[in-house]
Amino acid sequence: MSDYRFPSLNDTAWHDTRDTIQLVSQLMGKIRRVTTPSRKHWWHVSLRCAAAGPYTTPMPCGVQTFDLLLDLTQHELLLSTNQGERWNRSLSGASIHALADDLLSYLTQLEIDVPLDPALFDDESPLAYDSASAARLWSAFSQINSVLRRFQGEIRGETSPVQLWPHNFDLALLW
């Protein structure tokens, strides 16, 4: 096995940042759920691990396709489309309400219909976000993703992709 080095997550200072990342991940999962065809085991709700953070995988909407990346290296939520459109917002200082409102408004400008109840993200208090804590947390998730993918490659039989589940904020693999 490779040499995995997990960062220390023993202090309580990273808890608020973890909660912020989970909340933004839940927003991404809700958008993925309403824009992606249903899949077995709710795979249309889960996120995947990119090098920089959790992402949705491409979501088709008419002639457009878009995806969302919670970039924990640049500390922003990023939307990209197959038409070359890009939108990003910093995770520092915003509220989940403002972030969701800005994102949904931009999707509307792009004529991408996302039937999401905005009341799900109505908290207007500023999100707590510390970039060093986010980097440690994402380092741990990245290492766990690597371990699960290596394990996945060594077992026989059908497996799911390694998935990040926003509601419980955990990585999992079905075997």
C-alpha positions as CSV (number, residue, x, y, z in Angstrom):
1,M,0.0,0.0,0.0
2,S,1.0,3.6,-0.5
3,D,2.2,5.8,2.3
4,Y,-0.9,7.8,3.5
5,R,-0.4,10.7,5.8
6,F,-3.6,11.9,7.4
7,P,-3.7,15.4,8.8
8,S,-4.6,16.1,12.4
9,L,-8.2,16.9,12.9
10,N,-8.1,16.7,16.7
11,D,-8.7,20.3,17.5
12,T,-12.2,21.8,17.6
13,A,-11.3,24.8,15.6
14,W,-12.1,23.1,12.3
15,H,-15.7,22.1,13.2
16,D,-17.3,25.3,12.0
17,T,-15.4,25.1,8.7
18,R,-16.4,21.4,8.3
19,D,-20.1,22.4,8.9
20,T,-19.8,25.1,6.3
21,I,-18.3,22.7,3.7
22,Q,-21.0,20.2,4.5
23,L,-23.7,22.9,4.1
24,V,-22.4,24.0,0.7
25,S,-22.0,20.3,-0.3
26,Q,-25.7,19.8,0.6
27,L,-26.6,22.7,-1.7
28,M,-24.7,21.1,-4.5
29,G,-26.3,17.7,-3.8
30,K,-29.8,19.3,-3.8
31,I,-29.1,20.9,-7.2
32,R,-27.7,17.6,-8.5
33,R,-30.8,15.8,-7.3
34,V,-33.3,18.0,-9.1
35,T,-31.3,18.3,-12.4
36,T,-30.0,14.7,-12.8
37,P,-32.0,11.7,-13.8
38,S,-32.6,9.3,-10.9
39,R,-30.1,6.5,-10.4
40,K,-30.2,3.4,-8.3
41,H,-29.0,3.8,-4.7
42,W,-29.5,7.6,-4.9
43,W,-26.3,8.0,-6.9
44,H,-27.7,11.1,-8.5
45,V,-27.5,12.9,-5.2
46,S,-23.9,12.1,-4.2
47,L,-20.8,14.1,-5.1
48,R,-17.4,12.9,-6.2
49,C,-13.9,13.9,-5.2
50,A,-11.9,16.0,-7.6
51,A,-8.4,17.1,-6.8
52,A,-9.5,20.4,-5.5
53,G,-12.7,19.4,-3.7
54,P,-16.1,17.8,-4.0
55,Y,-17.9,18.1,-7.4
56,T,-21.2,17.2,-8.9
57,T,-20.1,15.6,-12.2
58,P,-21.7,17.1,-15.3
59,M,-25.5,17.8,-15.1
60,P,-27.4,18.1,-18.5
61,C,-30.1,20.8,-18.8
62,G,-31.4,21.0,-22.3
63,V,-28.5,21.8,-24.7
64,Q,-26.3,22.9,-21.8
65,T,-24.3,20.9,-19.3
66,F,-22.9,22.4,-16.1
67,D,-21.1,21.2,-13.0
68,L,-20.3,22.5,-9.6
69,L,-17.0,22.3,-7.8
70,L,-16.4,23.2,-4.2
71,D,-12.8,24.3,-4.7
72,L,-11.1,23.9,-1.3
73,T,-7.7,25.1,-2.8
74,Q,-9.1,28.4,-4.0
75,H,-11.8,28.5,-1.3
76,E,-14.7,29.1,-3.6
77,L,-17.8,27.5,-5.2
78,L,-17.3,27.3,-8.9
79,L,-19.9,26.7,-11.7
80,S,-18.7,25.8,-15.2
81,T,-20.8,25.1,-18.3
82,N,-20.1,23.4,-21.7
83,Q,-20.7,26.8,-23.2
84,G,-17.7,28.3,-21.5
85,E,-19.6,30.2,-18.8
86,R,-18.0,30.4,-15.4
87,W,-19.3,31.7,-12.0
88,N,-17.5,31.6,-8.7
89,R,-18.1,32.9,-5.2
90,S,-15.8,33.0,-2.2
91,L,-16.7,30.8,0.8
92,S,-15.5,33.5,3.2
93,G,-18.0,35.9,4.7
94,A,-21.0,34.9,2.7
95,S,-24.2,33.3,4.1
96,I,-25.6,30.1,2.7
97,H,-28.7,32.1,1.7
98,A,-26.6,34.6,-0.3
99,L,-24.5,31.9,-1.9
100,A,-27.6,29.8,-2.9
101,D,-29.4,32.9,-4.1
102,D,-26.5,34.1,-6.2
103,L,-26.0,30.6,-7.7
104,L,-29.7,30.1,-8.5
105,S,-29.9,33.5,-10.0
106,Y,-26.9,32.9,-12.2
107,L,-28.4,29.5,-13.3
108,T,-31.6,31.4,-14.2
109,Q,-29.7,33.8,-16.3
110,L,-28.2,30.9,-18.2
111,E,-31.8,29.6,-18.7
112,I,-31.0,26.5,-16.6
113,D,-34.1,25.6,-14.6
114,V,-33.3,24.4,-11.1
115,P,-36.6,23.8,-9.3
116,L,-35.1,24.1,-5.8
117,D,-37.0,25.6,-2.8
118,P,-34.9,28.6,-1.7
119,A,-36.3,28.2,1.8
120,L,-34.0,25.2,2.2
121,F,-31.1,27.6,2.5
122,D,-32.6,30.6,4.3
123,D,-29.9,31.1,7.0
124,E,-28.5,34.6,6.5
125,S,-25.7,34.3,9.1
126,P,-22.1,34.5,7.7
127,L,-20.5,31.1,7.1
128,A,-17.6,30.2,9.3
129,Y,-14.7,29.3,7.0
130,D,-11.0,28.9,7.8
131,S,-8.8,28.1,4.8
132,A,-6.2,26.1,6.8
133,S,-8.9,24.0,8.4
134,A,-10.5,23.4,5.0
135,A,-7.2,22.3,3.6
136,R,-6.6,19.8,6.4
137,L,-10.2,18.4,6.0
138,W,-9.9,18.1,2.3
139,S,-6.5,16.5,2.6
140,A,-8.1,13.8,4.9
141,F,-11.0,13.3,2.4
142,S,-8.5,13.0,-0.5
143,Q,-6.5,10.4,1.3
144,I,-9.6,8.4,2.2
145,N,-10.8,8.7,-1.4
146,S,-7.4,7.3,-2.5
147,V,-7.6,4.4,-0.1
148,L,-11.2,3.5,-1.1
149,R,-10.3,3.7,-4.8
150,R,-7.3,1.4,-4.3
151,F,-9.5,-1.0,-2.4
152,Q,-12.1,-0.8,-5.2
153,G,-9.5,-1.8,-7.7
154,E,-8.4,-4.9,-5.8
155,I,-11.8,-6.5,-5.2
156,R,-13.9,-8.6,-7.5
157,G,-17.5,-7.9,-8.3
158,E,-19.5,-4.8,-8.9
159,T,-18.8,-1.6,-7.0
160,S,-20.2,1.9,-7.0
161,P,-18.0,4.9,-7.5
162,V,-16.5,6.3,-4.4
163,Q,-19.1,8.9,-3.4
164,L,-19.3,11.8,-1.0
165,W,-22.7,11.9,0.6
166,P,-23.6,15.5,1.5
167,H,-26.3,14.7,4.0
168,N,-24.0,12.7,6.3
169,F,-20.8,14.2,4.9
170,D,-19.1,10.8,4.5
171,L,-17.2,9.0,1.8
172,A,-18.6,5.5,0.9
173,L,-18.2,2.7,-1.6
174,L,-20.9,0.1,-2.3
175,W,-19.5,-3.4,-2.9
